[in-house]
Amino acid sequence: MKVVERDWNWWGYFWRVLHRQRIRGITQWDKKVVQFSIKELGCTRGQTLLDLGCGSGEHTLLLARKGVHCTGIEIAPSLVQYARKQARLVNVKIDYRCMDMKNMAYNEHFDFCTVISGTFGFFSDRQNQSLLRKIQRALRPGGKLLLDIRNARYPRGNGRSWMQFNRGYLLTTSTYDEKRRREHGDCLFIDKAGRVNIPTQNMKKETIRLYTLTEMRQMLHKAHLKYLHVYCGFRLPPEKYTLSYKHNIVIIAEKP
Ligand SMILES: C[S@@+](CC[C@H](N)C(=O)[O-])C[C@H]1O[C@@H](n2cnc3c(N)ncnc32)[C@H](O)[C@@H]1O
């Protein structure tokens, strides 16, 4: 069997477009996320919003269709290309930027910032903290942040599963380092031509840092962001965080 190393540009499209489209109920979920965000942040037509790590742009597009002026930052060129095409197809203007979020340098530019689907914790603790500070700088005074993060209090272990996908077979494994609170995901896809697609060596080293609510509150404080409240995910009506070890938590903060 031929083994092919694929970089994030390839896997990004694989996960965020091909695989995502096959998730049952995803369109409804996207609508819910946006409905929740608009209600919680209080976004209105003509205001500005930054969607950080916007992926294939589903949420960005739904927000922009409500008249919010959206900017989406995404590192994978394949996803930016896809997101731009989707916006063009429905004649909606969105400022998509293909860049590393660590390098953004906005100053009091946005009314809102959204970081959705666990798009936080990709870097070292110091860099994650510095990213929060950059978000704070990017917001106008009174601007709000919606942060949907993986909850470190949710019990995690090591897992492995096979599934059939796109006339091929997909193996996913996840390992959790309890001490460092870092999760690593690996995958392998045997496509219909029999090729074994694997991540590059660099990707294999990547881990995501999971934080508790207490840690996040400290980090927000350090970044001069005022913690407002937290919810258990995107259910409507919003469900208050009850220390119930939910998989994801949604934090709302504000730039004073
Ligand atoms: C978990 S996905 C979430 C995508 C989208 N927010 C959603 O909810 O569907 C995280 C996204 O962040 C992007 N990403 C990862 N590291 C990044 C970085 N350093 N700068 C910009 N985007 C990044 C990934 O390519 C991926 O599309």
The ligand as a Gaussian input file, in Angstrom:
#p B3LYP/6-31G(d) Opt

LIG

0 1
 C      -11.763000      23.150000      15.414000
 S      -11.665000      24.046000      13.921000
 C      -13.054000      25.132000      14.083000
 C      -13.472000      25.789000      12.822000
 C      -14.710000      26.698000      12.954000
 N      -14.510000      27.725000      13.943000
 C      -15.951000      25.894000      13.276000
 O      -16.493000      26.068000      14.359000
 O      -16.360000      25.093000      12.435000
 C      -10.255000      25.043000      14.213000
 C       -9.811000      25.854000      13.019000
 O       -8.730000      26.702000      13.397000
 C       -7.760000      26.720000      12.357000
 N       -6.448000      27.056000      12.926000
 C       -5.626000      26.246000      13.634000
 N       -4.511000      26.896000      13.986000
 C       -4.633000      28.150000      13.492000
 C       -3.793000      29.292000      13.529000
 N       -2.607000      29.266000      14.135000
 N       -4.217000      30.424000      12.915000
 C       -5.427000      30.461000      12.271000
 N       -6.267000      29.402000      12.203000
 C       -5.871000      28.257000      12.811000
 C       -7.817000      25.321000      11.791000
 O       -7.277000      25.255000      10.488000
 C       -9.304000      24.996000      11.869000
 O       -9.982000      25.340000      10.692000

